[in-house]
Amino acid sequence: MSWTLPTGVYKQPDETEGRTQQDDKSHSFVYKGPYSTLASAADGFETGDEIETGWCYSSHELRRVPGDLGVLTITCMPASSTDGEGETQPLKDIWSIQAVRNDVSVMAYCGVSPGANPLRGLIEAWMKEPDGELAEDLSFRKPDGSVFEISPQEYPATVALIEKIRKGVESVIRFYAVVIRTRTYADCPPACLENIGFIDTPPAPAGTAKHPSGLTNAVTAHQWLKVRDDAQQLTDGNWTRIEAWWGIAKTDDPDDSPWDADLYGVNRWPMPYVVGGGDPT
């Protein structure tokens, strides 16, 4: 709500400007009038009340002066503004990029080409072989009782990966790029929980010819999954909206989607998955 000056209360000329510990702008307004009137008005303030045009209540201090008068100092934060399309604008918009560890199974090295890729079927059959001597010879027994040898000449990539597994390697360390956007608002953000768990590109700020944006270049080089979008009110009455995206580097294959579209795309599989859609029953 907007505050209307009570009868007998007058705005004073000694205003002050400052910044909070969160580096947000603040502005203090001073009013003088009957102490009881100011005390009653102060009791009714709520965070976000508009005190002066463009400034909302954050805190106050009431001081008694001679003549049963009072001096009320109200500290305010900037009110939310809107752009030409009516969208609420943040007080601050901060971007960052970092990395998060992702441990990937060694089976991720497997493919479908016997000569060029490790073959998962052969590796898993070898891992399940209970006869240690057969396993040591890179062999396993088939259901029909015959012995199959994983030949280094015929399956060089498969043997190479088996040697890693023999050494105890189960996973490899990789890293996802992480882009984080933190926006500060005077009021509750207009939206949150948007596109969580879907392939989504961060709307990173574009650079200029003089100051190119490395963040924009990183966004272009990766495909992104949105993993966070939440809002929280701060102790000073402002709100933050924090969004985050995980990125996997794109490949040279235009048909390759680093994030599986069947699992994370707009038309991702339902749970339970039904071939062709429809009722699973």
Salt bridges, closest charged atoms under 4 A:
GLU15 OE2 - LYS11 NZ 3.26
GLU15 OE1 - HIS27 NE2 2.82
GLU17 OE2 - HIS27 ND1 3.61
ASP23 OD1 - ARG19 NH1 3.70
ASP24 OD1 - LYS92 NZ 3.08
GLU52 OE2 - LYS11 NZ 3.69
ASP68 OD1 - ARG64 NH1 3.20
ASP93 OD2 - ARG181 NH2 2.72
ASP103 OD1 - ARG101 NE 2.77
GLU124 OE2 - ARG120 NE 2.85
GLU163 OE2 - ARG166 NH1 2.97
GLU194 OE1 - ARG241 NH2 3.07
ASP229 OD2 - LYS226 NZ 3.04
ASP229 OD2 - ARG241 NH2 2.73
ASP230 OD2 - ARG228 NE 2.89
GLU243 OE1 - ARG183 NH2 2.68
GLU243 OE2 - LYS226 NZ 2.72
GLU243 OE2 - ARG241 NH2 3.57
